């Protein structure tokens, strides 16, 4: 029974034509064993709150006793006290119960069919949000699918659907006004087939009956820019838009130039339709009641676009506060923030925002769903989403507030975007992994693109998609264009950049008389010039965002300590050390803090030492290369070897919030080298 349910759920959830991410739920009824009496008991297995059908596993199912669930019908106090019924579901759980039951549990338990699917397909929602939805449903399906008027999800909706199923014995499901579809069957295969029949029949109906230009005629000058041009413009706008969208709380961004969005924004009706907002509760809980829409063509000057976005953002915040005040009651939760979750830029694409990358990406995906819904509804009728007051009731639902309150406390770097140079190995890899572990999204930059990809994949291994946690950037920090392109890639991936780690480096150990100008230039190009180029480009992004930021230089004790046979490396590190002081003084007014870390020689796990530097330093000190780490440890006060993880710890200490008033500082991570004490 459970295996069948999971297989059906995964198949339905894997196809975005059937339902959106984390949207909908499925169930099965069957017989289990009462753990107390040992006798048989009728059970309901149903997808729990917050899960995703495409990846659903047994642990994501709530398991309830059907007798107790159905007994709630006799004590249901009425629609005005719907919320009490969700708490009552907890008293119907079987054994440990599995996942927390969702608001849709009653729909599944009260319908008598053994298998029930509730889904949010674009084609189904298009009919559900059409002004003539009831008539169109009858035209499309005849008696096989029944129209159910909008009702907020809950126990009463479950009673309504159960009554329809009883009274229409030939029906295979319903269109839920403003919401989605529900289908059922005597077997798992029958329920799945009925769900797909509703979805595919609706899609064919819209395609065959729909008019050619549902969004109205094209608007001159609002067509899509060429791909490279629009992505360059998106990268330039992303930090400004992210800063505006983070006025109340810091957000991570996602950009898409999906054809559906670009086509929508290129036609005359998009301002009217966007203002109506989305309809399916899953959609507007992620996208907010409506998006912010730029009303300038894509070739408008960037300065004019920036000024207009600031004006529109201020108006959006005023409108959202007015929306809240129109509908809030004394017991409504406080307003959660007045910034947009979706920003639409004609000819360029869509920027979506959330507390983390996955949330931002899913919000964007949901708005693409909404565009498809509007297209379908306008093709055969007029798009007519649920009333604004109903949207508010769901957005500020006490149950939704309780779900948010149950979420774990964010990690220290949640919402921050880091860019780590030399991130493909050694110290850079350790820093990238540690920042990601503490909640940051990370752009792993390295001249070796394959190494950067490997570290990004390592970071993303625990995520649904690697790109929700990390992206790889192939960039040589000595090349001005590659640096700009690398940071633009980070801005496109996550909306901007908050935390820079200038770690890229190399070393050539030679006495003064053997040091060539090429040796000197290479080391200064990578460390002095490279850090300058990265910091300069990052400062542009950070000042556009207006969110402050951190720039951390991985310098060296050699920037302070004068060791032998090390003129080029030591001088380059001293240059980096003074860049810290200079930039701290210059960027402080923008809230950008600039600090440094001075490690001693990091032998184990170091790309520099593995590349020949270790052998040369071992020769200078007259010890075997295999014992160089131990040699360095013995010359320190603590007699301990410095590892990449120790440097990463220092970067975290500087950026995770506890040192919020510290800038221009160098932290030694050298286990105590007295000659390198800062004075």
ROSE-187588 format. One record per residue (C-alpha): x, y, z; residue in three letters. Coordinates in steps of 0.02 Angstrom, whole numbers, plus 32768, in hexadecimal, padded with zeros to 4 digits. Layout:
# ROSE-187588
XYZALA ...
This chain:
# ROSE-187588
800080008000UNK 8084807F8035UNK 80F9804E7FA7UNK 806D80667F29UNK 804381107F73UNK 80F8814A7F6FUNK 8110810F7EBCUNK 8074816B7E82UNK 80A582077EE2UNK 8155820A7E9CUNK 811881F27DE9UNK 8096827B7DF6UNK 810A82F27E53UNK 819A82DB7DD9UNK 813A832D7D4AUNK 812083EA7D60UNK 808783DE7CF0UNK 8031837F7D7DUNK 805B83E97E14UNK 80D6846A7E55UNK 816684467ECCUNK 812484187F7AUNK 8073842F7F39UNK 7FE283B87F4DUNK 7FD483157FACUNK 7FA682607F90UNK 7F5C81D97FFFUNK 7F2D8123800FUNK 7EB980C78086UNK 7ED5801680C3UNK 7EDD7FA48158UNK 7F667FA281DAUNK 7F807F538284UNK 7F4F7FAB8324UNK 7FEF7FAB838EUNK 7F8A7F9C842EUNK 7F087F178406UNK 7F617EBF8378UNK 7EBF7EC68316UNK 7EA27F14826AUNK 7E847FCF825AUNK 7E58803A81C3UNK 7EE080B9819DUNK 7F01814F812EUNK 7FAF817080EBUNK 7FBA822380A9UNK 804882968078UNK 807183008110UNK 808583BB8120UNK 8115840A80C0UNK 815083758059UNK 816983677F9DUNK 811182E17F37UNK 81A182C97EBFUNK 821882977F4AUNK 819C82537FCAUNK 81D781C48039UNK 817C815F80BEUNK 81B981D58148UNK 815A826280F1UNK 80B2820C8107UNK 8038822E8194UNK 7FDF819181D0UNK 7F3381A5821EUNK 7EA78134825CUNK 7E13814881E7UNK 7D918126826DUNK 7DD081B582D8UNK 7DE8822B8244UNK 7D38820D8205UNK 7CF1822082B5UNK 7D2982D682ACUNK 7C9582F68238UNK 7C2182E982CFUNK 7C8383698334UNK 7CB383E382A9UNK 7C85848E82F1UNK 7C6F84E48248UNK 7CD4854381C9UNK 7CF585D4823FUNK 7D5C855F82AEUNK 7DB684FF8224UNK 7E6185138272UNK 7E3284AB830AUNK 7E208412829BUNK 7ED8840D826BUNK 7F0583FA8322UNK 7E818371832EUNK 7EDB830D82A6UNK 7F6782EE8323UNK 7EED8287838CUNK 7EC9821982F5UNK 7F7E81E582D7UNK 7FA8812D82D4UNK 803C80FA833FUNK 80C5817B832AUNK 806181C4829CUNK 80ED81F08223UNK 80EF82A181DBUNK 8080832F8218UNK 7FD4832A81C3UNK 7FB283B68148UNK 7F1884238138UNK 7EDC83B580A8UNK 7ED283178112UNK 7E1483218120UNK 7E0283228062UNK 7E5C827B8058UNK 7E0C822A80EEUNK 7D57825A80CFUNK 7D52822B8016UNK 7D228173801AUNK 7D8F813C7F88UNK 7E2980DA7FBCUNK 7EA3814A7F5EUNK 7E9C82087F4DUNK 7F0D82867EF4UNK 7F0883427F0DUNK 7F75839F7E8FUNK 7F9B844D7E4CUNK 7FB084397D8FUNK 7FBB84D97D29UNK 7F33849D7CB1UNK 7EBD84717D40UNK 7EDA85157D9AUNK 7EBD85747CF7UNK 7E0B85307CF3UNK 7DFC85497DAFUNK 7E2786037D9EUNK 7DC486287D00UNK 7D31869E7D18UNK 7CC1861B7CC4UNK 7D19858A7D19UNK 7C7C85287D48UNK 7C36852D7C97UNK 7CDF85057C49UNK 7CF884727CBEUNK 7C5284287C86UNK 7C8184457BCEUNK 7D2C83F87BE5UNK 7CFE835E7C4DUNK 7C4383447C47UNK 7C0C82E47CE2UNK 7CB682957D03UNK 7CFA832C7D62UNK 7C93839D7DD4UNK 7CAD84557DFCUNK 7CC284827EB5UNK 7CBE853D7EDDUNK 7D51858D7F36UNK 7D6085667FEDUNK 7DFA857B8058UNK 7E5284D38074UNK 7E15847D8111UNK 7D968407815DUNK 7CFD84538108UNK 7D4F8443805EUNK 7D6C838B8086UNK 7CB3837880AFUNK 7C8583CF800BUNK 7CF1835E7FA0UNK 7CB682C17FFCUNK 7C0282F47FD8UNK 7C29830E7F1FUNK 7C7B82627F15UNK 7BE282117F66UNK 7B63826E7EFDUNK 7BBB825A7E55UNK 7BE481A17E4BUNK 7C2981B17D99UNK 7C9E82417DC3UNK 7D5882237DCBUNK 7D8382C97E1FUNK 7D6383827E34UNK 7DA4842B7DFEUNK 7DBA84947E9AUNK 7D9085497E72UNK 7E2A85BA7E7FUNK 7E95852A7EBDUNK 7EB884867E60UNK 7E7383D77E45UNK 7E48833D7EABUNK 7E33828F7E61UNK 7E1281E47EABUNK 7E0D812C7E82UNK 7DEC80807EC8UNK 7EA280507EA8UNK 7F4380B27EA5UNK 7F52809A7DE9UNK 7EA080D67DCEUNK 7EBB81747E37UNK 7F5A819B7DD8UNK 7F06817E7D30UNK 7E7481ED7D63UNK 7EE982797D9CUNK 7F4682727CF6UNK 7EA3826D7C94UNK 7E68830E7CE7UNK 7F0E83667CCAUNK 7F25832E7C16UNK 7E6F834C7BE7UNK 7E7783FD7C2DUNK 7F1A841F7BD1UNK 7ED083E37B2BUNK 7E32844A7B47UNK 7E9884E97B64UNK 7F0684C77ACDUNK 7E7484A37A58UNK 7DFD85297A96UNK 7E7885B17AC6UNK 7E9386517A63UNK 7F3C86747A17UNK 7F71870D7A7CUNK 7F2A86F97B2BUNK 7F9C87817B6FUNK 7F6987FF7AECUNK 7FD088497A5FUNK 808E885B7A6DUNK 80CD89017AAFUNK 814F89567A42UNK 81F8895D7A98UNK 81CC88E17B22UNK 820988447ACBUNK 829487D97B12UNK 834788157B02UNK 83C2879A7AB3UNK 83F887157B32UNK 84A787577B58UNK 846A880A7B63UNK 83D987E57BD6UNK 8444877D7C4CUNK 84C688087C53UNK 843C88837C7DUNK 83F4880C7CFEUNK 849E87FD7D52UNK 84AC88BB7D57UNK 83FD88D07DA2UNK 83FE883B7E1AUNK 845D888D7EACUNK 83EE89287EAAUNK 834F88C17EA1UNK 838C884B7F2AUNK 83B488DF7F99UNK 830589257F83UNK 82B5887A7FA1UNK 831D886B8041UNK 82E1890C8091UNK 828888AF811EUNK 82F588148124UNK 838787D380BEUNK 83528767802CUNK 83A986F57FB0UNK 837B870E7EFAUNK 835A86A27E62UNK 835186D97DACUNK 82F786877D1BUNK 82DC86BE7C69UNK 825F86337C47UNK 8207864A7BA0UNK 815D864B7BF5UNK 818E86E27C5EUNK 81DF87417BCEUNK 814687247B60UNK 80D0875B7BEAUNK 813087FE7C05UNK 813788227B4AUNK 8078882E7B39UNK 7FFC88B77B61UNK 7F9588627BE8UNK 802488387C5EUNK 800E88D07CD1UNK 7F5588A97CECUNK 7F7087F07D09UNK 800888067D7AUNK 7FA4887E7DE6UNK 7F1F87F77E01UNK 7FA287877E53UNK 7FA686CA7E5DUNK 7F18865D7E9AUNK 7F4D85AF7ED1UNK 7F7985BB7F8BUNK 801F85627F6EUNK 804C85E77EEEUNK 802A86897F4BUNK 806F864A7FF0UNK 811786487F95UNK 810086D77F1AUNK 80A087517F89UNK 7FFB879D7F57UNK 804287EC7EB8UNK 80EC88117E67UNK 814988B37E4BUNK 814A88D77D90UNK 81C4894F7D3EUNK 816A89BC7CBFUNK 81FF89EC7C53UNK 823D899A7BB2UNK 82D9892D7BBBUNK 834889AA7B61UNK 83278A367BDEUNK 83C78A807C2AUNK 83FF8A217CC5UNK 83FD8ABF7D30UNK 83498AE17CFEUNK 831A8A2C7D22UNK 836C8A347DCEUNK 830F8AD47DFBUNK 826A8A8D7DBEUNK 828389EC7E20UNK 82A18A4E7EBFUNK 82018AB27EA2UNK 819B8A177E7AUNK 81E289BE7F12UNK 81AD8A4A7F86UNK 80FE8A477F3AUNK 80F889887F4AUNK 812089938003UNK 80988A15801DUNK 801B89AA7FBEUNK 8048890D801FUNK 8034896680C6UNK 7F8A89A5808BUNK 7F5A88F38059UNK 7F8A88B48105UNK 7F2A893F815DUNK 7E8E892380F1UNK 7E7D886F8126UNK 7ED7885881CDUNK 7E7188338268UNK 7EA88848831DUNK 7EE087928322UNK 7F3F8794827BUNK 7FF9876D8283UNK 806B8806826FUNK 8096883B81BEUNK 812987D08185UNK 817A884D810FUNK 814388C18086UNK 81C5889A8000UNK 819A883E7F5EUNK 81C787877F47UNK 81B987957E89UNK 820088217E1CUNK 81DA881E7D62UNK 8249887B7CE5UNK 8209887F7C31UNK 8283883D7BB1UNK 82F687FB7C3AUNK 829787817CA9UNK 826287617D5BUNK 82BB87757E02UNK 827387117E93UNK 82A587187F49UNK 82A086AD7FE5UNK 82FA868B8088UNK 8368860F802CUNK 838E85E27F78UNK 831585507F6FUNK 828585BD7FAFUNK 82B386457F33UNK 82BC85C97EA3UNK 821785777ED0UNK 81C286217EDCUNK 81FC86427E2AUNK 81BF85997DF0UNK 811685BB7E3FUNK 810886617DE4UNK 812C86077D3FUNK 809C85937D71UNK 8032862E7D8FUNK 805D86747CE3UNK 802985CF7C94UNK 7F8785D37CF8UNK 7F6286857CBFUNK 7F8886557C0BUNK 7F0E85C37C13UNK 7E8386237C6AUNK 7E9286B97BF4UNK 7E9586447B5EUNK 7DE586057B7EUNK 7D9B86877BF3UNK 7DD8870E7C6AUNK 7E5486EF7CF6UNK 7DF687057D9BUNK 7E5D86D07E32UNK 7E1686C47EE1UNK 7DEF87667F3CUNK 7E7A87C97F8FUNK 7E2687B18039UNK 7E3086F48023UNK 7EE787017FF4UNK 7F0787628093UNK 7EAB86E080FCUNK 7F22865B80BCUNK 7FC286C480BAUNK 7FA586F68170UNK 7F52865481A6UNK 7F7986258259UNK 7FA58576821BUNK 802385BF81A0UNK 806C8629822BUNK 807D858E8299UNK 80D78533820BUNK 815285C481FBUNK 816E85C382B7UNK 819E850A82B0UNK 822A85298234UNK 82D98514827BUNK 833C85AE82ABUNK 83A385EC8217UNK 845C85C78217UNK 84D3865A8230UNK 84F4867A8177UNK 844586548136UNK 841786CD80ACUNK 84CD86FC808BUNK 852486E07FE4UNK 85DF86BA7FE9UNK 865F86C17F5CUNK 86FE86607F84UNK 8794866E7F10UNK 880C85DB7F06UNK 877885767F44UNK 87A284D87EE5UNK 882184947F62UNK 887A84AB8007UNK 884D85408073UNK 87CD85807FF5UNK 877184DA7FF3UNK 876D84D380B1UNK 8729858580B7UNK 86A485638034UNK 866A84C6808FUNK 8664851D8138UNK 860485B580F9UNK 8586854480A3UNK 857484DA8141UNK 85458579819EUNK 84BB85A58122UNK 850F860C809AUNK 84F785F47FE0UNK 85A585E57F95UNK 85F2860F7EEEUNK 868E85A37EE5UNK 870886017E74UNK 87A785B37E34UNK 881585BA7D9AUNK 87FD84FD7D93UNK 874584F17D64UNK 873F84357D81UNK 878084497E32UNK 86FF84D17E53UNK 867584607E10UNK 86AC83D47E84UNK 86A584417F1FUNK 85FC848B7EEAUNK 85B883DB7ED5UNK 85FD83AD7F81UNK 85A184417FCEUNK 8501841A7F71UNK 84FF83607F97UNK 848183778024UNK 840E83E97FBEUNK 838483BD7F44UNK 83E984197EC0UNK 84A284477ECCUNK 847C84F37E85UNK 840D85177F1DUNK 84AB85197F88UNK 8541853A7F19UNK 857B85657E6AUNK 8625854E7E1BUNK 867A85E27DC8UNK 871185C87D57UNK 877586697D67UNK 882986A27D67UNK 8833872F7DE6UNK 88BC87857D83UNK 884387A27CF1UNK 87D288397D08UNK 874B87F97C93UNK 8747874C7CE3UNK 873687987D90UNK 86A488047D58UNK 8653876F7D01UNK 866B87017D9AUNK 8618877A7E10UNK 858D87977D91UNK 857186DB7D90UNK 856086DE7E4DUNK 84E4876E7E42UNK 847C870F7DC1UNK 848186717E2CUNK 845586BD7ED4UNK 842587737EB8UNK 84C887C37EEFUNK 855E87AB7F60UNK 857487CE801AUNK 86168779804BUNK 86B987767FE9UNK 874D87098018UNK 87EB873A7FBAUNK 884686957FCBUNK 889086727F1FUNK 894C86677F2CUNK 89EF86107F01UNK 8AA3861B7F38UNK 8B4E860B7EEAUNK 8BD685FB7F6DUNK 8C7D86427F30UNK 8D0A86AF7F72UNK 8D0C87637F37UNK 8D9487497EB4UNK 8D3786B67E68UNK 8C8D870A7E65UNK 8C5F873C7DB4UNK 8BEB87C77D80UNK 8B7587407D43UNK 8B7486F47DF3UNK 8B51879F7E3DUNK 8AC987CB7DBFUNK 8A6E87267DCCUNK 8A5F872C7E89UNK 8A2C87E37E8CUNK 89B287C87DFDUNK 8958873A7E57UNK 8958877C7F09UNK 896B883A7F04UNK 891888607E5DUNK 889D87CF7E6BUNK 885F88037F17UNK 884E88B67EDBUNK 87E888847E42UNK 877488127EA5UNK 875B88917F2FUNK 8739891E7EB5UNK 86B588BC7E55UNK 8666887B7EF5UNK 865E892A7F3EUNK 85F889617EA7UNK 857A88D77EC8UNK 857588F47F83UNK 855889AF7F73UNK 84CC898F7EF5UNK 847B89167F70UNK 8489898D8003UNK 849388F9807BUNK 8546891080B8UNK 85BA887C80A8UNK 865E882980D5UNK 8702881E8077UNK 878287A880C4UNK 883587998087UNK 889386F880A7UNK 893A874D80BBUNK 89CA86FC811AUNK 8A3C870D81AEUNK 8ABF872A8126UNK 8A7287D48109UNK 8AB5880181B6UNK 8B42878581D5UNK 8BE08797816CUNK 8C1386E6813FUNK 8CA286B280CEUNK 8C9986928012UNK 8BE986D88004UNK 8BF287897FBEUNK 8B6887807F3AUNK 8AEB871E7FA2UNK 8B0787838041UNK 8AF988297FE4UNK 8A5887F37F8EUNK 8A0E87BE8035UNK 8A4188658082UNK 89E688BA7FF3UNK 89498856801BUNK 895A888180D3UNK 895A893B80AFUNK 88C989298035UNK 886688F080CDUNK 888A89928128UNK 886E8A018091UNK 87C989B28061UNK 878A89AC8114UNK 87A28A68811AUNK 874F8A868071UNK 86BC8A0E8075UNK 86858A228129UNK 86058AA780FBUNK 85AB8A228094UNK 85A789A78125UNK 862A893A80D1UNK 86A688F1814CUNK 875388BE8110UNK 87C0884A8177UNK 884E87D08160UNK 888C8728819CUNK 8947870781AFUNK 8969864B81AEUNK 8A1085F981CBUNK 8A438577814AUNK 89B08502812BUNK 8A02846480EBUNK 897E83DB80F0UNK 88F683F3806FUNK 894A848B8023UNK 894F84A27F67UNK 89E585187F77UNK 8A4E849D7FD9UNK 8A1D840C7F6AUNK 8A5584717ED2UNK 8B0C84787F02UNK 8B1085027F84UNK 8B1984808010UNK 8BB5842E7FC9UNK 8C0C84D57FB6UNK 8BE185108066UNK 8C17846880ADUNK 8CBE847E8055UNK 8CD2852D809EUNK 8CB884E9814EUNK 8D1A84488132UNK 8C8D83D0815CUNK 8C39834680F6UNK 8B9D8385809BUNK 8B33830180F4UNK 8B648351819BUNK 8B4884068168UNK 8AA0841581C1UNK 8AE983D18262UNK 8B7E8447824FUNK 8B0B84DD8240UNK 8AA884A282D8UNK 8B4384948344UNK 8B7685488325UNK 8ACD85888365UNK 8A9E85B38416UNK 8A1085348417UNK 8A7584AC83BEUNK 89E18486834DUNK 89D484758291UNK 896184EC8233UNK 88E2849881C1UNK 886B84DE813DUNK 87D984C781B4UNK 882A853D8232UNK 883285C781B0UNK 877C85A78184UNK 874E85B9823CUNK 879B8667823EUNK 873B869C81A2UNK 869A866381F5UNK 86C486C28295UNK 86DD87618230UNK 863C875181CBUNK 85B886F58231UNK 857F878C8296UNK 85D6878A833DUNK 865E880282FFUNK 85E2887782ACUNK 8643891382E1UNK 86EF88D682A9UNK 87448913820BUNK 87FA892C81D7UNK 8831889A8244UNK 88AB880D821EUNK 8892876D8281UNK 892D86FF8293UNK 890B8646827AUNK 89BD860B8295UNK 89B885AF833CUNK 8A23863D8380UNK 8AB8867E831DUNK 8B028706838AUNK 8B60875782FBUNK 8ABA876F82A0UNK 8A5E87C18331UNK 89FD885882F3UNK 8A3A88FD8338UNK 
